């Protein structure tokens, strides 16, 4: 096992541990009253920790030449800032669901689905626009590695979010 592989595994393990801890005890628990202020504070703390861990994980797994690094990191931070702004939209959707849960009627469900799909489209549009920008500062293989790492982190984050949200029970 190479030194860089061990370092990457250690960084990944640390990130996973932080993500799991940040996701506890869950944003929305079945049949409990939701305190929006507490959830909002919790989410903001988790997001700040995620931003720090995400960048550390990326730095540990993406070796860049000095010129690449100078161009990549400001762009990466800009991308994550815009992604976090979109995350505010996602948080609003989750909080609106939490407010209605477990009594989600069809009109609310339709609204939440439509808003979720609109969020997904905006996120993909943002990702597409930044891939074009990253292409200008990274060679193709490093861009691919960056996208693979970023995708894995996003998958882990999404898993934590989904685990904390109860599945709606259809009425009728």
Phi and psi in radians as a Rosetta constraint file:
Dihedral C 1 N 2 CA 2 C 2 CIRCULARHARMONIC -1.350 0.35
Dihedral N 2 CA 2 C 2 N 3 CIRCULARHARMONIC 2.815 0.35
Dihedral C 2 N 3 CA 3 C 3 CIRCULARHARMONIC -1.052 0.35
Dihedral N 3 CA 3 C 3 N 4 CIRCULARHARMONIC -0.771 0.35
Dihedral C 3 N 4 CA 4 C 4 CIRCULARHARMONIC -1.171 0.35
Dihedral N 4 CA 4 C 4 N 5 CIRCULARHARMONIC -0.595 0.35
Dihedral C 4 N 5 CA 5 C 5 CIRCULARHARMONIC -1.175 0.35
Dihedral N 5 CA 5 C 5 N 6 CIRCULARHARMONIC -0.736 0.35
Dihedral C 5 N 6 CA 6 C 6 CIRCULARHARMONIC -1.093 0.35
Dihedral N 6 CA 6 C 6 N 7 CIRCULARHARMONIC -0.748 0.35
Dihedral C 6 N 7 CA 7 C 7 CIRCULARHARMONIC -1.098 0.35
Dihedral N 7 CA 7 C 7 N 8 CIRCULARHARMONIC -0.720 0.35
Dihedral C 7 N 8 CA 8 C 8 CIRCULARHARMONIC -1.141 0.35
Dihedral N 8 CA 8 C 8 N 9 CIRCULARHARMONIC -0.741 0.35
Dihedral C 8 N 9 CA 9 C 9 CIRCULARHARMONIC -1.106 0.35
Dihedral N 9 CA 9 C 9 N 10 CIRCULARHARMONIC -0.721 0.35
Dihedral C 9 N 10 CA 10 C 10 CIRCULARHARMONIC -1.125 0.35
Dihedral N 10 CA 10 C 10 N 11 CIRCULARHARMONIC -0.755 0.35
Dihedral C 10 N 11 CA 11 C 11 CIRCULARHARMONIC -1.127 0.35
Dihedral N 11 CA 11 C 11 N 12 CIRCULARHARMONIC -0.697 0.35
Dihedral C 11 N 12 CA 12 C 12 CIRCULARHARMONIC -1.131 0.35
Dihedral N 12 CA 12 C 12 N 13 CIRCULARHARMONIC -0.764 0.35
Dihedral C 12 N 13 CA 13 C 13 CIRCULARHARMONIC -1.087 0.35
Dihedral N 13 CA 13 C 13 N 14 CIRCULARHARMONIC -0.737 0.35
Dihedral C 13 N 14 CA 14 C 14 CIRCULARHARMONIC -1.114 0.35
Dihedral N 14 CA 14 C 14 N 15 CIRCULARHARMONIC -0.723 0.35
Dihedral C 14 N 15 CA 15 C 15 CIRCULARHARMONIC -1.109 0.35
Dihedral N 15 CA 15 C 15 N 16 CIRCULARHARMONIC -0.790 0.35
Dihedral C 15 N 16 CA 16 C 16 CIRCULARHARMONIC -1.071 0.35
Dihedral N 16 CA 16 C 16 N 17 CIRCULARHARMONIC -0.749 0.35
Dihedral C 16 N 17 CA 17 C 17 CIRCULARHARMONIC -1.081 0.35
Dihedral N 17 CA 17 C 17 N 18 CIRCULARHARMONIC -0.769 0.35
Dihedral C 17 N 18 CA 18 C 18 CIRCULARHARMONIC -1.132 0.35
Dihedral N 18 CA 18 C 18 N 19 CIRCULARHARMONIC -0.685 0.35
Dihedral C 18 N 19 CA 19 C 19 CIRCULARHARMONIC -1.150 0.35
Dihedral N 19 CA 19 C 19 N 20 CIRCULARHARMONIC -0.754 0.35
Dihedral C 19 N 20 CA 20 C 20 CIRCULARHARMONIC -1.113 0.35
Dihedral N 20 CA 20 C 20 N 21 CIRCULARHARMONIC -0.769 0.35
Dihedral C 20 N 21 CA 21 C 21 CIRCULARHARMONIC -1.131 0.35
Dihedral N 21 CA 21 C 21 N 22 CIRCULARHARMONIC -0.680 0.35
Dihedral C 21 N 22 CA 22 C 22 CIRCULARHARMONIC -1.171 0.35
Dihedral N 22 CA 22 C 22 N 23 CIRCULARHARMONIC -0.461 0.35
Dihedral C 22 N 23 CA 23 C 23 CIRCULARHARMONIC -1.497 0.35
Dihedral N 23 CA 23 C 23 N 24 CIRCULARHARMONIC -0.140 0.35
Dihedral C 23 N 24 CA 24 C 24 CIRCULARHARMONIC -1.585 0.35
Dihedral N 24 CA 24 C 24 N 25 CIRCULARHARMONIC 2.517 0.35
Dihedral C 24 N 25 CA 25 C 25 CIRCULARHARMONIC -1.578 0.35
Dihedral N 25 CA 25 C 25 N 26 CIRCULARHARMONIC 0.196 0.35
Dihedral C 25 N 26 CA 26 C 26 CIRCULARHARMONIC 1.926 0.35
Dihedral N 26 CA 26 C 26 N 27 CIRCULARHARMONIC 2.546 0.35
Dihedral C 26 N 27 CA 27 C 27 CIRCULARHARMONIC -1.299 0.35
Dihedral N 27 CA 27 C 27 N 28 CIRCULARHARMONIC -0.735 0.35
Dihedral C 27 N 28 CA 28 C 28 CIRCULARHARMONIC -2.350 0.35
Dihedral N 28 CA 28 C 28 N 29 CIRCULARHARMONIC 2.108 0.35
Dihedral C 28 N 29 CA 29 C 29 CIRCULARHARMONIC -1.879 0.35
Dihedral N 29 CA 29 C 29 N 30 CIRCULARHARMONIC 2.503 0.35
Dihedral C 29 N 30 CA 30 C 30 CIRCULARHARMONIC -0.964 0.35
Dihedral N 30 CA 30 C 30 N 31 CIRCULARHARMONIC 2.269 0.35
Dihedral C 30 N 31 CA 31 C 31 CIRCULARHARMONIC 1.021 0.35
Dihedral N 31 CA 31 C 31 N 32 CIRCULARHARMONIC 0.560 0.35
Dihedral C 31 N 32 CA 32 C 32 CIRCULARHARMONIC -2.050 0.35
Dihedral N 32 CA 32 C 32 N 33 CIRCULARHARMONIC 2.616 0.35
Dihedral C 32 N 33 CA 33 C 33 CIRCULARHARMONIC -1.159 0.35
Dihedral N 33 CA 33 C 33 N 34 CIRCULARHARMONIC 2.394 0.35
Dihedral C 33 N 34 CA 34 C 34 CIRCULARHARMONIC -1.785 0.35
Dihedral N 34 CA 34 C 34 N 35 CIRCULARHARMONIC 2.185 0.35
Dihedral C 34 N 35 CA 35 C 35 CIRCULARHARMONIC -1.639 0.35
Dihedral N 35 CA 35 C 35 N 36 CIRCULARHARMONIC 1.774 0.35
Dihedral C 35 N 36 CA 36 C 36 CIRCULARHARMONIC -0.993 0.35
Dihedral N 36 CA 36 C 36 N 37 CIRCULARHARMONIC -0.698 0.35
Dihedral C 36 N 37 CA 37 C 37 CIRCULARHARMONIC -1.123 0.35
Dihedral N 37 CA 37 C 37 N 38 CIRCULARHARMONIC -0.755 0.35
Dihedral C 37 N 38 CA 38 C 38 CIRCULARHARMONIC -1.148 0.35
Dihedral N 38 CA 38 C 38 N 39 CIRCULARHARMONIC -0.769 0.35
Dihedral C 38 N 39 CA 39 C 39 CIRCULARHARMONIC -1.107 0.35
Dihedral N 39 CA 39 C 39 N 40 CIRCULARHARMONIC -0.756 0.35
Dihedral C 39 N 40 CA 40 C 40 CIRCULARHARMONIC -1.091 0.35
Dihedral N 40 CA 40 C 40 N 41 CIRCULARHARMONIC -0.778 0.35
Dihedral C 40 N 41 CA 41 C 41 CIRCULARHARMONIC -1.108 0.35
Dihedral N 41 CA 41 C 41 N 42 CIRCULARHARMONIC -0.738 0.35
Dihedral C 41 N 42 CA 42 C 42 CIRCULARHARMONIC -1.063 0.35
Dihedral N 42 CA 42 C 42 N 43 CIRCULARHARMONIC -0.810 0.35
Dihedral C 42 N 43 CA 43 C 43 CIRCULARHARMONIC -1.125 0.35
Dihedral N 43 CA 43 C 43 N 44 CIRCULARHARMONIC -0.726 0.35
Dihedral C 43 N 44 CA 44 C 44 CIRCULARHARMONIC -1.097 0.35
Dihedral N 44 CA 44 C 44 N 45 CIRCULARHARMONIC -0.725 0.35
Dihedral C 44 N 45 CA 45 C 45 CIRCULARHARMONIC -1.126 0.35
Dihedral N 45 CA 45 C 45 N 46 CIRCULARHARMONIC -0.753 0.35
Dihedral C 45 N 46 CA 46 C 46 CIRCULARHARMONIC -1.126 0.35
Dihedral N 46 CA 46 C 46 N 47 CIRCULARHARMONIC -0.680 0.35
Dihedral C 46 N 47 CA 47 C 47 CIRCULARHARMONIC -1.163 0.35
Dihedral N 47 CA 47 C 47 N 48 CIRCULARHARMONIC -0.702 0.35
Dihedral C 47 N 48 CA 48 C 48 CIRCULARHARMONIC -1.100 0.35
Dihedral N 48 CA 48 C 48 N 49 CIRCULARHARMONIC -0.758 0.35
Dihedral C 48 N 49 CA 49 C 49 CIRCULARHARMONIC -1.128 0.35
Dihedral N 49 CA 49 C 49 N 50 CIRCULARHARMONIC -0.705 0.35
Dihedral C 49 N 50 CA 50 C 50 CIRCULARHARMONIC -1.075 0.35
Dihedral N 50 CA 50 C 50 N 51 CIRCULARHARMONIC -0.786 0.35
Dihedral C 50 N 51 CA 51 C 51 CIRCULARHARMONIC -1.017 0.35
Dihedral N 51 CA 51 C 51 N 52 CIRCULARHARMONIC -0.793 0.35
Dihedral C 51 N 52 CA 52 C 52 CIRCULARHARMONIC -1.135 0.35
Dihedral N 52 CA 52 C 52 N 53 CIRCULARHARMONIC -0.783 0.35
Dihedral C 52 N 53 CA 53 C 53 CIRCULARHARMONIC -1.196 0.35
Dihedral N 53 CA 53 C 53 N 54 CIRCULARHARMONIC -0.664 0.35
Dihedral C 53 N 54 CA 54 C 54 CIRCULARHARMONIC -1.066 0.35
Dihedral N 54 CA 54 C 54 N 55 CIRCULARHARMONIC -0.796 0.35
Dihedral C 54 N 55 CA 55 C 55 CIRCULARHARMONIC -1.177 0.35
Dihedral N 55 CA 55 C 55 N 56 CIRCULARHARMONIC -0.701 0.35
Dihedral C 55 N 56 CA 56 C 56 CIRCULARHARMONIC -1.116 0.35
Dihedral N 56 CA 56 C 56 N 57 CIRCULARHARMONIC -0.721 0.35
Dihedral C 56 N 57 CA 57 C 57 CIRCULARHARMONIC -1.125 0.35
Dihedral N 57 CA 57 C 57 N 58 CIRCULARHARMONIC -0.743 0.35
Dihedral C 57 N 58 CA 58 C 58 CIRCULARHARMONIC -1.115 0.35
Dihedral N 58 CA 58 C 58 N 59 CIRCULARHARMONIC -0.780 0.35
Dihedral C 58 N 59 CA 59 C 59 CIRCULARHARMONIC -1.086 0.35
Dihedral N 59 CA 59 C 59 N 60 CIRCULARHARMONIC -0.637 0.35
Dihedral C 59 N 60 CA 60 C 60 CIRCULARHARMONIC -1.266 0.35
Dihedral N 60 CA 60 C 60 N 61 CIRCULARHARMONIC -0.378 0.35
Dihedral C 60 N 61 CA 61 C 61 CIRCULARHARMONIC -1.978 0.35
Dihedral N 61 CA 61 C 61 N 62 CIRCULARHARMONIC -0.080 0.35
Dihedral C 61 N 62 CA 62 C 62 CIRCULARHARMONIC -2.211 0.35
Dihedral N 62 CA 62 C 62 N 63 CIRCULARHARMONIC 1.768 0.35
Dihedral C 62 N 63 CA 63 C 63 CIRCULARHARMONIC -1.451 0.35
Dihedral N 63 CA 63 C 63 N 64 CIRCULARHARMONIC 2.144 0.35
Dihedral C 63 N 64 CA 64 C 64 CIRCULARHARMONIC -2.142 0.35
Dihedral N 64 CA 64 C 64 N 65 CIRCULARHARMONIC 2.538 0.35
Dihedral C 64 N 65 CA 65 C 65 CIRCULARHARMONIC -1.207 0.35
Dihedral N 65 CA 65 C 65 N 66 CIRCULARHARMONIC 2.752 0.35
Dihedral C 65 N 66 CA 66 C 66 CIRCULARHARMONIC -0.926 0.35
Dihedral N 66 CA 66 C 66 N 67 CIRCULARHARMONIC -0.768 0.35
Dihedral C 66 N 67 CA 67 C 67 CIRCULARHARMONIC -1.156 0.35
Dihedral N 67 CA 67 C 67 N 68 CIRCULARHARMONIC -0.684 0.35
Dihedral C 67 N 68 CA 68 C 68 CIRCULARHARMONIC -1.116 0.35
Dihedral N 68 CA 68 C 68 N 69 CIRCULARHARMONIC -0.765 0.35
Dihedral C 68 N 69 CA 69 C 69 CIRCULARHARMONIC -1.066 0.35
Dihedral N 69 CA 69 C 69 N 70 CIRCULARHARMONIC -0.780 0.35
Dihedral C 69 N 70 CA 70 C 70 CIRCULARHARMONIC -1.044 0.35
Dihedral N 70 CA 70 C 70 N 71 CIRCULARHARMONIC -0.613 0.35
Dihedral C 70 N 71 CA 71 C 71 CIRCULARHARMONIC -1.505 0.35
Dihedral N 71 CA 71 C 71 N 72 CIRCULARHARMONIC -0.619 0.35
Dihedral C 71 N 72 CA 72 C 72 CIRCULARHARMONIC -1.271 0.35
Dihedral N 72 CA 72 C 72 N 73 CIRCULARHARMONIC -0.888 0.35
Dihedral C 72 N 73 CA 73 C 73 CIRCULARHARMONIC -1.090 0.35
Dihedral N 73 CA 73 C 73 N 74 CIRCULARHARMONIC -0.750 0.35
Dihedral C 73 N 74 CA 74 C 74 CIRCULARHARMONIC -1.082 0.35
Dihedral N 74 CA 74 C 74 N 75 CIRCULARHARMONIC -0.680 0.35
Dihedral C 74 N 75 CA 75 C 75 CIRCULARHARMONIC -1.162 0.35
Dihedral N 75 CA 75 C 75 N 76 CIRCULARHARMONIC -0.716 0.35
Dihedral C 75 N 76 CA 76 C 76 CIRCULARHARMONIC -1.076 0.35
Dihedral N 76 CA 76 C 76 N 77 CIRCULARHARMONIC -0.777 0.35
Dihedral C 76 N 77 CA 77 C 77 CIRCULARHARMONIC -1.140 0.35
Dihedral N 77 CA 77 C 77 N 78 CIRCULARHARMONIC -0.698 0.35
Dihedral C 77 N 78 CA 78 C 78 CIRCULARHARMONIC -1.068 0.35
Dihedral N 78 CA 78 C 78 N 79 CIRCULARHARMONIC -0.792 0.35
Dihedral C 78 N 79 CA 79 C 79 CIRCULARHARMONIC -1.044 0.35
Dihedral N 79 CA 79 C 79 N 80 CIRCULARHARMONIC -0.813 0.35
Dihedral C 79 N 80 CA 80 C 80 CIRCULARHARMONIC -1.174 0.35
Dihedral N 80 CA 80 C 80 N 81 CIRCULARHARMONIC -0.574 0.35
Dihedral C 80 N 81 CA 81 C 81 CIRCULARHARMONIC -1.120 0.35
Dihedral N 81 CA 81 C 81 N 82 CIRCULARHARMONIC -0.789 0.35
Dihedral C 81 N 82 CA 82 C 82 CIRCULARHARMONIC -1.188 0.35
Dihedral N 82 CA 82 C 82 N 83 CIRCULARHARMONIC -0.634 0.35
Dihedral C 82 N 83 CA 83 C 83 CIRCULARHARMONIC -1.145 0.35
Dihedral N 83 CA 83 C 83 N 84 CIRCULARHARMONIC -0.671 0.35
Dihedral C 83 N 84 CA 84 C 84 CIRCULARHARMONIC -1.147 0.35
Dihedral N 84 CA 84 C 84 N 85 CIRCULARHARMONIC -0.652 0.35
Dihedral C 84 N 85 CA 85 C 85 CIRCULARHARMONIC -1.074 0.35
Dihedral N 85 CA 85 C 85 N 86 CIRCULARHARMONIC -0.728 0.35
Dihedral C 85 N 86 CA 86 C 86 CIRCULARHARMONIC -1.139 0.35
Dihedral N 86 CA 86 C 86 N 87 CIRCULARHARMONIC -0.575 0.35
Dihedral C 86 N 87 CA 87 C 87 CIRCULARHARMONIC -1.044 0.35
Dihedral N 87 CA 87 C 87 N 88 CIRCULARHARMONIC -0.493 0.35
Dihedral C 87 N 88 CA 88 C 88 CIRCULARHARMONIC -1.075 0.35
Dihedral N 88 CA 88 C 88 N 89 CIRCULARHARMONIC -0.664 0.35
Dihedral C 88 N 89 CA 89 C 89 CIRCULARHARMONIC -1.102 0.35
Dihedral N 89 CA 89 C 89 N 90 CIRCULARHARMONIC -0.781 0.35
Dihedral C 89 N 90 CA 90 C 90 CIRCULARHARMONIC -1.089 0.35
Dihedral N 90 CA 90 C 90 N 91 CIRCULARHARMONIC -0.742 0.35
Dihedral C 90 N 91 CA 91 C 91 CIRCULARHARMONIC -1.069 0.35
Dihedral N 91 CA 91 C 91 N 92 CIRCULARHARMONIC -0.713 0.35
Dihedral C 91 N 92 CA 92 C 92 CIRCULARHARMONIC -1.076 0.35
Dihedral N 92 CA 92 C 92 N 93 CIRCULARHARMONIC -0.724 0.35
Dihedral C 92 N 93 CA 93 C 93 CIRCULARHARMONIC -1.089 0.35
Dihedral N 93 CA 93 C 93 N 94 CIRCULARHARMONIC -0.798 0.35
Dihedral C 93 N 94 CA 94 C 94 CIRCULARHARMONIC -1.104 0.35
Dihedral N 94 CA 94 C 94 N 95 CIRCULARHARMONIC -0.747 0.35
Dihedral C 94 N 95 CA 95 C 95 CIRCULARHARMONIC -1.151 0.35
Dihedral N 95 CA 95 C 95 N 96 CIRCULARHARMONIC -0.667 0.35
Dihedral C 95 N 96 CA 96 C 96 CIRCULARHARMONIC -1.121 0.35
Dihedral N 96 CA 96 C 96 N 97 CIRCULARHARMONIC -0.663 0.35
Dihedral C 96 N 97 CA 97 C 97 CIRCULARHARMONIC -1.118 0.35
Dihedral N 97 CA 97 C 97 N 98 CIRCULARHARMONIC -0.778 0.35
Dihedral C 97 N 98 CA 98 C 98 CIRCULARHARMONIC -1.060 0.35
Dihedral N 98 CA 98 C 98 N 99 CIRCULARHARMONIC -0.669 0.35
Dihedral C 98 N 99 CA 99 C 99 CIRCULARHARMONIC -1.091 0.35
Dihedral N 99 CA 99 C 99 N 100 CIRCULARHARMONIC -0.582 0.35
Dihedral C 99 N 100 CA 100 C 100 CIRCULARHARMONIC -1.607 0.35
Dihedral N 100 CA 100 C 100 N 101 CIRCULARHARMONIC -0.434 0.35
Dihedral C 100 N 101 CA 101 C 101 CIRCULARHARMONIC -1.110 0.35
Dihedral N 101 CA 101 C 101 N 102 CIRCULARHARMONIC 2.403 0.35
Dihedral C 101 N 102 CA 102 C 102 CIRCULARHARMONIC -1.626 0.35
Dihedral N 102 CA 102 C 102 N 103 CIRCULARHARMONIC 0.173 0.35
Dihedral C 102 N 103 CA 103 C 103 CIRCULARHARMONIC -1.754 0.35
Dihedral N 103 CA 103 C 103 N 104 CIRCULARHARMONIC 1.108 0.35
Dihedral C 103 N 104 CA 104 C 104 CIRCULARHARMONIC -1.581 0.35
Dihedral N 104 CA 104 C 104 N 105 CIRCULARHARMONIC 1.978 0.35
Dihedral C 104 N 105 CA 105 C 105 CIRCULARHARMONIC -1.501 0.35
Dihedral N 105 CA 105 C 105 N 106 CIRCULARHARMONIC 3.036 0.35
Dihedral C 105 N 106 CA 106 C 106 CIRCULARHARMONIC -1.089 0.35
Dihedral N 106 CA 106 C 106 N 107 CIRCULARHARMONIC -0.677 0.35
Dihedral C 106 N 107 CA 107 C 107 CIRCULARHARMONIC -1.124 0.35
Dihedral N 107 CA 107 C 107 N 108 CIRCULARHARMONIC -0.755 0.35
Dihedral C 107 N 108 CA 108 C 108 CIRCULARHARMONIC -1.137 0.35
Dihedral N 108 CA 108 C 108 N 109 CIRCULARHARMONIC -0.762 0.35
Dihedral C 108 N 109 CA 109 C 109 CIRCULARHARMONIC -1.038 0.35
Dihedral N 109 CA 109 C 109 N 110 CIRCULARHARMONIC -0.772 0.35
Dihedral C 109 N 110 CA 110 C 110 CIRCULARHARMONIC -1.075 0.35
Dihedral N 110 CA 110 C 110 N 111 CIRCULARHARMONIC -0.792 0.35
Dihedral C 110 N 111 CA 111 C 111 CIRCULARHARMONIC -1.055 0.35
Dihedral N 111 CA 111 C 111 N 112 CIRCULARHARMONIC -0.786 0.35
Dihedral C 111 N 112 CA 112 C 112 CIRCULARHARMONIC -1.131 0.35
Dihedral N 112 CA 112 C 112 N 113 CIRCULARHARMONIC -0.714 0.35
Dihedral C 112 N 113 CA 113 C 113 CIRCULARHARMONIC -1.103 0.35
Dihedral N 113 CA 113 C 113 N 114 CIRCULARHARMONIC -0.828 0.35
Dihedral C 113 N 114 CA 114 C 114 CIRCULARHARMONIC -1.068 0.35
Dihedral N 114 CA 114 C 114 N 115 CIRCULARHARMONIC -0.767 0.35
Dihedral C 114 N 115 CA 115 C 115 CIRCULARHARMONIC -1.168 0.35
Dihedral N 115 CA 115 C 115 N 116 CIRCULARHARMONIC -0.648 0.35
Dihedral C 115 N 116 CA 116 C 116 CIRCULARHARMONIC -1.129 0.35
Dihedral N 116 CA 116 C 116 N 117 CIRCULARHARMONIC -0.743 0.35
Dihedral C 116 N 117 CA 117 C 117 CIRCULARHARMONIC -1.143 0.35
Dihedral N 117 CA 117 C 117 N 118 CIRCULARHARMONIC -0.691 0.35
Dihedral C 117 N 118 CA 118 C 118 CIRCULARHARMONIC -1.113 0.35
Dihedral N 118 CA 118 C 118 N 119 CIRCULARHARMONIC -0.706 0.35
Dihedral C 118 N 119 CA 119 C 119 CIRCULARHARMONIC -1.055 0.35
Dihedral N 119 CA 119 C 119 N 120 CIRCULARHARMONIC -0.831 0.35
Dihedral C 119 N 120 CA 120 C 120 CIRCULARHARMONIC -1.008 0.35
Dihedral N 120 CA 120 C 120 N 121 CIRCULARHARMONIC -0.736 0.35
Dihedral C 120 N 121 CA 121 C 121 CIRCULARHARMONIC -1.113 0.35
Dihedral N 121 CA 121 C 121 N 122 CIRCULARHARMONIC -0.754 0.35
Dihedral C 121 N 122 CA 122 C 122 CIRCULARHARMONIC -1.120 0.35
Dihedral N 122 CA 122 C 122 N 123 CIRCULARHARMONIC -0.699 0.35
Dihedral C 122 N 123 CA 123 C 123 CIRCULARHARMONIC -1.113 0.35
Dihedral N 123 CA 123 C 123 N 124 CIRCULARHARMONIC -0.784 0.35
Dihedral C 123 N 124 CA 124 C 124 CIRCULARHARMONIC -1.122 0.35
Dihedral N 124 CA 124 C 124 N 125 CIRCULARHARMONIC -0.656 0.35
Dihedral C 124 N 125 CA 125 C 125 CIRCULARHARMONIC -1.115 0.35
Dihedral N 125 CA 125 C 125 N 126 CIRCULARHARMONIC -0.754 0.35
Dihedral C 125 N 126 CA 126 C 126 CIRCULARHARMONIC -1.075 0.35
Dihedral N 126 CA 126 C 126 N 127 CIRCULARHARMONIC -0.818 0.35
Dihedral C 126 N 127 CA 127 C 127 CIRCULARHARMONIC -1.044 0.35
Dihedral N 127 CA 127 C 127 N 128 CIRCULARHARMONIC -0.779 0.35
Dihedral C 127 N 128 CA 128 C 128 CIRCULARHARMONIC -1.045 0.35
Dihedral N 128 CA 128 C 128 N 129 CIRCULARHARMONIC -0.766 0.35
Dihedral C 128 N 129 CA 129 C 129 CIRCULARHARMONIC -1.152 0.35
Dihedral N 129 CA 129 C 129 N 130 CIRCULARHARMONIC -0.624 0.35
Dihedral C 129 N 130 CA 130 C 130 CIRCULARHARMONIC -1.376 0.35
Dihedral N 130 CA 130 C 130 N 131 CIRCULARHARMONIC -0.520 0.35
Dihedral C 130 N 131 CA 131 C 131 CIRCULARHARMONIC -1.030 0.35
Dihedral N 131 CA 131 C 131 N 132 CIRCULARHARMONIC -0.730 0.35
Dihedral C 131 N 132 CA 132 C 132 CIRCULARHARMONIC -1.055 0.35
Dihedral N 132 CA 132 C 132 N 133 CIRCULARHARMONIC -0.684 0.35
Dihedral C 132 N 133 CA 133 C 133 CIRCULARHARMONIC -1.238 0.35
Dihedral N 133 CA 133 C 133 N 134 CIRCULARHARMONIC -0.720 0.35
Dihedral C 133 N 134 CA 134 C 134 CIRCULARHARMONIC -1.136 0.35
Dihedral N 134 CA 134 C 134 N 135 CIRCULARHARMONIC -0.556 0.35
Dihedral C 134 N 135 CA 135 C 135 CIRCULARHARMONIC -1.031 0.35
Dihedral N 135 CA 135 C 135 N 136 CIRCULARHARMONIC -0.525 0.35
Dihedral C 135 N 136 CA 136 C 136 CIRCULARHARMONIC -1.329 0.35
Dihedral N 136 CA 136 C 136 N 137 CIRCULARHARMONIC -0.307 0.35
Dihedral C 136 N 137 CA 137 C 137 CIRCULARHARMONIC -2.053 0.35
Dihedral N 137 CA 137 C 137 N 138 CIRCULARHARMONIC -0.190 0.35
Dihedral C 137 N 138 CA 138 C 138 CIRCULARHARMONIC -2.211 0.35
Dihedral N 138 CA 138 C 138 N 139 CIRCULARHARMONIC 2.504 0.35
Dihedral C 138 N 139 CA 139 C 139 CIRCULARHARMONIC -1.125 0.35
Dihedral N 139 CA 139 C 139 N 140 CIRCULARHARMONIC 2.758 0.35
Dihedral C 139 N 140 CA 140 C 140 CIRCULARHARMONIC -0.965 0.35
Dihedral N 140 CA 140 C 140 N 141 CIRCULARHARMONIC -0.758 0.35
Dihedral C 140 N 141 CA 141 C 141 CIRCULARHARMONIC -1.160 0.35
Dihedral N 141 CA 141 C 141 N 142 CIRCULARHARMONIC -0.670 0.35
Dihedral C 141 N 142 CA 142 C 142 CIRCULARHARMONIC -1.243 0.35
Dihedral N 142 CA 142 C 142 N 143 CIRCULARHARMONIC -0.631 0.35
Dihedral C 142 N 143 CA 143 C 143 CIRCULARHARMONIC -1.068 0.35
Dihedral N 143 CA 143 C 143 N 144 CIRCULARHARMONIC -0.780 0.35
Dihedral C 143 N 144 CA 144 C 144 CIRCULARHARMONIC -1.072 0.35
Dihedral N 144 CA 144 C 144 N 145 CIRCULARHARMONIC -0.765 0.35
Dihedral C 144 N 145 CA 145 C 145 CIRCULARHARMONIC -1.069 0.35
Dihedral N 145 CA 145 C 145 N 146 CIRCULARHARMONIC -0.809 0.35
Dihedral C 145 N 146 CA 146 C 146 CIRCULARHARMONIC -0.969 0.35
Dihedral N 146 CA 146 C 146 N 147 CIRCULARHARMONIC -0.837 0.35
Dihedral C 146 N 147 CA 147 C 147 CIRCULARHARMONIC -1.123 0.35
Dihedral N 147 CA 147 C 147 N 148 CIRCULARHARMONIC -0.643 0.35
Dihedral C 147 N 148 CA 148 C 148 CIRCULARHARMONIC -1.134 0.35
Dihedral N 148 CA 148 C 148 N 149 CIRCULARHARMONIC -0.807 0.35
Dihedral C 148 N 149 CA 149 C 149 CIRCULARHARMONIC -1.105 0.35
Dihedral N 149 CA 149 C 149 N 150 CIRCULARHARMONIC -0.820 0.35
Dihedral C 149 N 150 CA 150 C 150 CIRCULARHARMONIC -1.063 0.35
Dihedral N 150 CA 150 C 150 N 151 CIRCULARHARMONIC -0.723 0.35
Dihedral C 150 N 151 CA 151 C 151 CIRCULARHARMONIC -1.104 0.35
Dihedral N 151 CA 151 C 151 N 152 CIRCULARHARMONIC -0.716 0.35
Dihedral C 151 N 152 CA 152 C 152 CIRCULARHARMONIC -1.148 0.35
Dihedral N 152 CA 152 C 152 N 153 CIRCULARHARMONIC -0.721 0.35
Dihedral C 152 N 153 CA 153 C 153 CIRCULARHARMONIC -1.109 0.35
Dihedral N 153 CA 153 C 153 N 154 CIRCULARHARMONIC -0.805 0.35
Dihedral C 153 N 154 CA 154 C 154 CIRCULARHARMONIC -1.063 0.35
Dihedral N 154 CA 154 C 154 N 155 CIRCULARHARMONIC -0.662 0.35
Dihedral C 154 N 155 CA 155 C 155 CIRCULARHARMONIC -1.109 0.35
Dihedral N 155 CA 155 C 155 N 156 CIRCULARHARMONIC -0.742 0.35
Dihedral C 155 N 156 CA 156 C 156 CIRCULARHARMONIC -1.124 0.35
Dihedral N 156 CA 156 C 156 N 157 CIRCULARHARMONIC -0.738 0.35
Dihedral C 156 N 157 CA 157 C 157 CIRCULARHARMONIC -1.091 0.35
Dihedral N 157 CA 157 C 157 N 158 CIRCULARHARMONIC -0.811 0.35
Dihedral C 157 N 158 CA 158 C 158 CIRCULARHARMONIC -1.067 0.35
Dihedral N 158 CA 158 C 158 N 159 CIRCULARHARMONIC -0.698 0.35
Dihedral C 158 N 159 CA 159 C 159 CIRCULARHARMONIC -1.058 0.35
Dihedral N 159 CA 159 C 159 N 160 CIRCULARHARMONIC -0.773 0.35
Dihedral C 159 N 160 CA 160 C 160 CIRCULARHARMONIC -1.111 0.35
Dihedral N 160 CA 160 C 160 N 161 CIRCULARHARMONIC -0.721 0.35
Dihedral C 160 N 161 CA 161 C 161 CIRCULARHARMONIC -1.099 0.35
Dihedral N 161 CA 161 C 161 N 162 CIRCULARHARMONIC -0.855 0.35
Dihedral C 161 N 162 CA 162 C 162 CIRCULARHARMONIC -1.113 0.35
Dihedral N 162 CA 162 C 162 N 163 CIRCULARHARMONIC -0.602 0.35
Dihedral C 162 N 163 CA 163 C 163 CIRCULARHARMONIC -1.165 0.35
Dihedral N 163 CA 163 C 163 N 164 CIRCULARHARMONIC -0.417 0.35
Dihedral C 163 N 164 CA 164 C 164 CIRCULARHARMONIC -1.616 0.35
Dihedral N 164 CA 164 C 164 N 165 CIRCULARHARMONIC -0.042 0.35
Dihedral C 164 N 165 CA 165 C 165 CIRCULARHARMONIC -1.981 0.35
Dihedral N 165 CA 165 C 165 N 166 CIRCULARHARMONIC 2.127 0.35
Dihedral C 165 N 166 CA 166 C 166 CIRCULARHARMONIC -1.207 0.35
Dihedral N 166 CA 166 C 166 N 167 CIRCULARHARMONIC 2.627 0.35
Dihedral C 166 N 167 CA 167 C 167 CIRCULARHARMONIC -1.375 0.35
Dihedral N 167 CA 167 C 167 N 168 CIRCULARHARMONIC 2.390 0.35
Dihedral C 167 N 168 CA 168 C 168 CIRCULARHARMONIC -1.169 0.35
Dihedral N 168 CA 168 C 168 N 169 CIRCULARHARMONIC 2.494 0.35
Dihedral C 168 N 169 CA 169 C 169 CIRCULARHARMONIC -1.728 0.35
Dihedral N 169 CA 169 C 169 N 170 CIRCULARHARMONIC 2.034 0.35
Dihedral C 169 N 170 CA 170 C 170 CIRCULARHARMONIC -1.035 0.35
Dihedral N 170 CA 170 C 170 N 171 CIRCULARHARMONIC 2.488 0.35
Dihedral C 170 N 171 CA 171 C 171 CIRCULARHARMONIC -1.678 0.35
Dihedral N 171 CA 171 C 171 N 172 CIRCULARHARMONIC 2.481 0.35
